[in-house]
Amino acid sequence: MNGAQSLIRTLVEAGVDVCFANPGTSEMHFVAALDSVPEMRGVLALFEGAVTGAADGYARIAGRPAATLLHLGPGLANGLANLHNAKRAHTPIVNVIGDHAIDHKKYDAPLESDIEALTGSLNGWTRRSDHTADVGADAAAAVAAAQDAPGRIANLILPADVSWGEGGKTCPPVPARVPKEVDEATVGQIAEVLRSGEQVALLIGGAACRETGLRAASRIAAATGAKPFVEVFPARLERGAGLPTIERLGYLAEHVEYQLQGVKHVIIAGTKAPVSFFAYPGKASDLVPEGAQVHTLAGLDADVVGALQDLADVVAADTQPVLQEENRPALPSGPLTPQNWVEVIGALLPDHAIIADEANTSGVLLPAATAGAPRHDVLTLTGGAIGQGIPVATGAAIAAPDRPVINLQSDGSALYTISALWTQAREKSNVTTVLLNNRAYAILRMELQRVGAEGSGPKAQELLDLSGPDMDFVKIAEGLGVPARRATTAEELADAFSWALAEPGPHLIDTIVPPLV
């Protein structure tokens, strides 16, 4: 057994049986070893940003890591933006990063780079395998490290000669560290805050954004009058009829200031205290109301769901959660607008859908339109690095092939990783991409105003304009193997959405919607 075979066998034994890959010469023995370990599924993507984004989407839905195969430092660098999003989502990922053979590194070949330095921004776990006999143990350690609560990125650097060398050994799985239990005293202290008679906000994130955590948070809010909120960009949020509908904290600082107006205490559970995404002239970066106290029920590495349940049992023992009733919007008619396209989605969203939401400014009204739709999951842009939606949808579809995946995708962000459509076609994934085409970086138009930039004349506007020439996303999708249609009215969108859901495999709808700003 060579090093590559021992690596793949160890990954499979540890439950990592999907590898998203864009390999190069230094990874060829890993590629060859896939045939000797048929339990490992290799998924080819055409760009490393699609590789890492797909691994993120896969793990958010599967609840366990995927592996990636990246070519040296430049391959890792190409994938860093979506690894940044995965880091913010606390997604477990095992990156296998090929490197030059050990004796070759001293020659400073053109692709030589400092891979360890590139992994530093991910604040995860990094190890270099220097001996073939240790590769299996290193792989088992990487899988465990990736799954340490709350989840992180593990980087295993594999030199080519260590990969091809004989003497590889498999290693049994290594247990990951489980979330910390929140002690009774902390729960009691938070209960006293809730009983103080002052206005309290309860901000939840991480695992609390799924059914059990949502129900506990709703019970607490119903019994105490606390204002419950979900973090701005949750990694995975369960929504829909039969679940509590808890408002997400706003993206805009002004929105958050309104949501938290009058709050004297902010209780944090599985997330961090709110801050502004960017600095703005004359505005605060810390969004906790002035004079309000922040109390931590459960940190990022703690059992936030258990803590919320314990807290609910103390302050809301006889209180039931407030559940959302089924309530769909009526199908609209007429030309598409930022207001009515979301009503089409809300009216037709299928049962148990997975929404990969990178609609950005076009999707402001989406939560209201889908609140009473059938139960579904929403995967959001956790780290703010655009270009996530299509790859995340691709990985989610591989993790849950029996569920419809809906990618609500802004046009500017789509262009970063649009090649992931090809992977969807190759894998026959059931992904419907609703591409919201406003021919602009509309969010940057909004930010140009909000940061107080002066003199934003025609040259400035030109850098935020995606028209001239207009891009034909129908032809682009079809060229990558994905059937596509264009919609300019609500009726056309409803017809195209129904068509896409009825046929197996991926589809794209070029949805012409005017910009919100």
Phi, psi and omega in degrees: 000129177271179184297319181296318179295319179294325178296309184293319179297320179294318177301314182297316180297334179271006177092007178260100187237016173229132178231115174274131195220146163219084191275167174225192186303319184290350180251011186295329178287329171297314179301313181296325183290342180301328180288339179270351178230078187295346179291339179274125177265120176264131181238118183274132170237156189269355181208142186295333175296330174286324177301306185289324177295322178293321177297323177297309180298321179300309185291327179299325181269318183287333183078014177210161187287154158257163171261156167239156174237114187238146186264100173058191182298315179299324177295318176298317181300320178298332182265002189292326183300313180283338169291327174300314177299319179295322177299314181292334177275355185056044181274131175283122178221141173249107176273122170260113187248113179292153176218167176300154171305147187303314181288345181274339187296330183293345181274356178051055178297161187306327181267008177294137179202169179269090185293319180302320179296322180294328179284346187300324183292346183275350177051038182248226183236133181223134175215145175255128175275114182260348183224135182303321183295342183262354187300317180300314179295321178296321179294317179297320178295323180295317180296317179296318181297320180298328184264001173302133183301135005269010185115139181203179182262128177250132183244117178249114182268125189239099176299148186301318182288331173292326178291316183273347183294148178275161179101017178290149180226137174282158181226138178293160181301148177254130180297138174276158177287130181276160178301146179288142174283142176271128187286161184298326181295319178296317178300318179296321178296318179293323178300321178295324176298316181294334181266006187289341184087354177265159184290130183236139170250137177247113184251118183246155178203183178061224184295343179291348182274011174250176197310309186297316178294319179297318180295320179294317179297321179294320177299315181299314181295318182295324184278331189247346184083006176296150176270115180269142176219148170264146179306159188305309183234086178287147178295318179209117182241124176272134185219173171112181183301137180092355178241157172295139172261111181246128184296138173279144174297144187287156174285318182282136180302322180297323179293316181296319178302321178292316182297324185261012181301129178085355183285133179254341180220136176241117179263126183255131180221101177080017180208197179240163176297145188288137173227159177291143179298322180225165172276140178232141181305126175077009182237151183285147174271327177277118186264004171291129182305144181302129180088349180282150179260142176256131180235132181259115172281313183213124176286181184297329183263012183259165177281084186292325181293314178299321180295318178295320178296317179298318180295319179297323179293333179279314188258350184219043186303323184253018184251134177264153177292155175269117187256145180285130175279156177293129184198104180256145173291154173289150177295126180278177177221165177095182181302146180292142177223166174299339181274325190262341181294327180291332178293326176298314180296315180298324181287330188244001183302127183282165178300140173057034177288158170245121178258119169265107192258104169231041180287338179055230186297331181290344186255018183302323185265005182298315183303319180293323184286339184248002185302320182261011176287170176303158183306139181204166175251146175238127177252122188247173185277079193299322186257358178077001179274108188290159186103017183269325197302307184295314177297317180299319176297322179298312179293321179298321180293327178287326177290327184226073185295344181268001182246142176286133179251127181246115178260110177265108200232121174289152188291316181298317179292326182300325187293340179296320189223035185294342178297344178296342173301324179298320177295321176300317180294317181297320183270359180055044184280143181274075180241127173253115179263115172264099185271114186272103192258100174247008174056038181199157162275078189295326181295328178285330172300317179296316182292329177302322178286319188287330180278356177075025179294132183263156175070034181280079181268203186298326179292320177295315182296329181297327180286350180249009186253128180254013175262169177069067006271151172291141179268139181262092184289337174296312180293322179298312181298314181297324177295337177263008174093013183247121176301144187212154173222167176244143178231131177241348179234164178297323179296318180293322178294317179299317180294316181291322179295317178296318177301314183295321180289331184282332182264139175291157178093177184280153176213157176228139177240113177282102191257109186275104183235130178295152181293147178290327179231000000 
